[in-house]
Each structure stands twice: as C-alpha cells, then as structure tokens.
C-alpha cells in the first residue's frame, strides 16, 4: 500500500484495489493538553484513543449501513486500528459539518451574547472550512455556492444527511442514557454518479456527549456505550 496523507488523528494509505486504508492514531485535538473536538491542532496523545475511536466508528457505520444511509465504509480491523474505505472526493479542500443539539463549544464562544450555555438547539447545522491557518471559519450556503465548493442542491443533500445521521447517533446514545450535545462530520463524493456519502469517522473524538450533565471523555464514551 502507498502512503498518501498524514492527518492529525490518522494516516491514509492507498490500497492496490483502489480503496483506502485509514490508520487510526492515539493523537487527539485539543489546546494546552486539554481535549477539544473543535480544536485545529493535536493537543495531546491518549493511549488507546485510536482503537477506541475505531470501535465507535465501526459500530455507527454499520448501523448507518443497515438503515441504507450512504457512507464510504468497507470494513474495520480493530486490533490493527485500521478502517478500509471506498475512495471519495472531498468538497473543495475539505469541509466540516457540525450538527448541534445544545449551545456549547465554538457556537457559544461566537454567539454568547444571545445564547446561554447548554441551551437546546434544534439539530442546527453549521459548515466550516477545513483551514487551520484561519481557524476553520464558518461559511454560508451562498458563499459555498459562489466559491464553487458545492452547489445549492448539494448543500441541501449535505444538510439533510447531517441531520439524519446526527439523529441516528443521538438516538443510539440515548439508549444508554447518554445525551449528544454536538457532533462533527465530513462528507465526500464517490462513484461515477458523485453520490454524497459520509466519510472519515464517527467517534468520541468528534462529538460532545454528556451523562447526568457531565461531559464524557472519548475513551470513557466508548467503554460506557459499547
């Protein structure tokens, strides 16, 4: 296999059959040694974080597969901490799509003049550019269209998929009395028809989940949920 990309939390390899292998690492995003799923840089290393994230990713991707929701998932190897996926083309230079159920994190930092910490949000969808230098700025539907990142029709699909997948994750967590506050997704186009599918991962490292009002760390979430 051929190494093609080194990311913050995983390395990417191209396989001979045209699929790709994601090697999960124990690095997580954060600031000053404190985990933050919304941070733009690796803040710390947590032993076992890679396999823990992969276990949750495998679980949720297989749930989505059963529900007929499109993803790039092929299979996973927990012991090797690897995920095999179909090739997908990202939008522009990469987007992050957040589905918010409560006001926390960057949403609260930006809109604290109007929002109260923890107030309910109705699956609010927010799109940001993957741009570490500019701290992943939020971008509107109109700007995405005008800049040629994605069309308005694609934005509609993206928003619907984000809320649909976010609600699936929220409902699954609720079975263990865990509440999802927000979650971050990535999407891409795959196949000749350029179908929009969920890519990357669904793990404790890209969501905020709480139980009895207390935040659950990524490794603790996997142990508590699975």
ZAMARGU-4260 file (C-alpha; in steps of 0.2 Angstrom, whole numbers, plus 5000, padded with zeros to 4 digits):
<rodrens>
0) 5000/5000/5000 | 5005/5018/4997 | 5006/5032/5010 | 4996/5047/5003 | 4992/5058/5018
5) 4996/5061/5036 | 4982/5069/5046 | 4980/5075/5064 | 4972/5059/5070 | 4975/5046/5057
10) 4987/5042/5042 | 4980/5037/5025 | 4986/5024/5013 | 4980/5019/4995 | 4977/5000/4993
15) 4980/4990/4977 | 4962/4988/4974 | 4958/5006/4973 | 4951/5008/4991 | 4960/5017/5005
20) 4966/5012/5022 | 4964/5024/5037 | 4977/5020/5051 | 4969/5027/5067 | 4982/5036/5079
25) 4981/5040/5098 | 4983/5058/5094 | 4968/5069/5098 | 4964/5088/5095 | 4965/5100/5109
30) 4973/5115/5117 | 4986/5115/5131 | 4984/5097/5134 | 4965/5098/5136 | 4954/5088/5123
35) 4943/5099/5112 | 4935/5091/5097 | 4933/5108/5089 | 4952/5112/5090 | 4963/5114/5075
40) 4978/5105/5081 | 4984/5090/5090 | 4984/5094/5109 | 4988/5078/5117 | 4990/5059/5115
45) 4979/5047/5124 | 4984/5029/5125 | 4971/5018/5116 | 4962/5033/5108 | 4964/5026/5090
50) 4956/5009/5093 | 4943/5017/5104 | 4938/5029/5091 | 4938/5015/5078 | 4926/5004/5088
55) 4913/5018/5089 | 4916/5021/5071 | 4913/5003/5066 | 4898/5002/5076 | 4890/5018/5070
60) 4894/5015/5051 | 4887/4998/5052 | 4871/5005/5060 | 4870/5018/5046 | 4873/5003/5033
65) 4858/4994/5040 | 4847/5010/5038 | 4853/5012/5020 | 4862/5029/5024 | 4877/5031/5012
70) 4895/5030/5019 | 4912/5026/5012 | 4914/5012/5025 | 4920/4994/5019 | 4927/4986/5034
75) 4937/4988/5050 | 4951/4979/5059 | 4951/4984/5077 | 4967/4976/5083 | 4977/4984/5069
80) 4967/5001/5072 | 4963/5002/5053 | 4947/5006/5043 | 4945/5002/5025 | 4935/5014/5015
85) 4930/5017/4997 | 4938/5032/4988 | 4929/5049/4989 | 4932/5066/4983 | 4931/5080/4997
90) 4922/5096/4994 | 4935/5110/4989 | 4949/5107/5001 | 4938/5100/5014 | 4923/5104/5025
95) 4917/5100/5042 | 4899/5099/5045 | 4893/5101/5063 | 4876/5096/5070 | 4872/5105/5086
100) 4859/5100/5099 | 4865/5111/5113 | 4875/5128/5114 | 4892/5123/5119 | 4910/5125/5111
105) 4913/5137/5097 | 4895/5140/5095 | 4894/5148/5112 | 4910/5157/5110 | 4903/5166/5095
110) 4885/5169/5100 | 4887/5170/5119 | 4878/5187/5118 | 4862/5178/5114 | 4865/5160/5118
115) 4866/5153/5136 | 4877/5138/5139 | 4869/5121/5136 | 4853/5129/5129 | 4844/5117/5117
120) 4847/5119/5098 | 4836/5110/5085 | 4849/5100/5076 | 4857/5116/5070 | 4869/5113/5055
125) 4884/5123/5053 | 4898/5121/5039 | 4916/5126/5042 | 4931/5126/5030 | 4945/5114/5035
130) 4958/5128/5036 | 4969/5128/5051 | 4978/5144/5047 | 4961/5153/5048 | 4954/5143/5062
135) 4941/5133/5052 | 4930/5148/5048 | 4911/5145/5046 | 4904/5148/5029 | 4886/5150/5022
140) 4876/5141/5009 | 4878/5156/4997 | 4896/5158/4999 | 4899/5139/4996 | 4889/5140/4980
145) 4898/5156/4974 | 4915/5150/4978 | 4912/5134/4968 | 4914/5122/4983 | 4897/5114/4982
150) 4880/5118/4973 | 4865/5123/4982 | 4857/5106/4978 | 4872/5098/4986 | 4871/5109/5001
155) 4853/5103/5003 | 4858/5085/5002 | 4873/5088/5014 | 4861/5096/5027 | 4848/5083/5026
160) 4861/5069/5028 | 4870/5078/5043 | 4853/5079/5052 | 4848/5062/5048 | 4865/5054/5054
165) 4866/5066/5069 | 4849/5060/5074 | 4854/5041/5072 | 4869/5044/5083 | 4859/5054/5096
170) 4846/5040/5097 | 4859/5026/5099 | 4867/5036/5113 | 4851/5039/5121 | 4848/5020/5123
175) 4862/5021/5136 | 4856/5037/5144 | 4869/5047/5135 | 4865/5064/5128 | 4873/5071/5112
180) 4877/5089/5113 | 4885/5091/5096 | 4894/5081/5083 | 4906/5084/5068 | 4905/5075/5051
185) 4914/5075/5035 | 4907/5071/5018 | 4913/5067/5000 | 4908/5062/4983 | 4910/5044/4977
190) 4907/5034/4962 | 4903/5039/4944 | 4887/5047/4950 | 4896/5058/4963 | 4885/5052/4977
195) 4887/5062/4993 | 4892/5050/5007 | 4898/5051/5025 | 4917/5049/5026 | 4931/5049/5039
200) 4924/5043/5056 | 4911/5044/5070 | 4920/5043/5087 | 4921/5051/5104 | 4935/5062/5096
205) 4922/5072/5085 | 4907/5074/5097 | 4902/5080/5114 | 4892/5068/5124 | 4886/5070/5142
210) 4878/5059/5155 | 4869/5066/5170 | 4875/5084/5165 | 4894/5078/5165 | 4905/5078/5149
215) 4911/5061/5144 | 4929/5059/5138 | 4932/5050/5121 | 4939/5034/5129 | 4926/5034/5143
220) 4912/5036/5130 | 4917/5020/5120 | 4918/5010/5137 | 4901/5017/5143 | 4892/5015/5126
225) 4899/4998/5119
</rodrens>
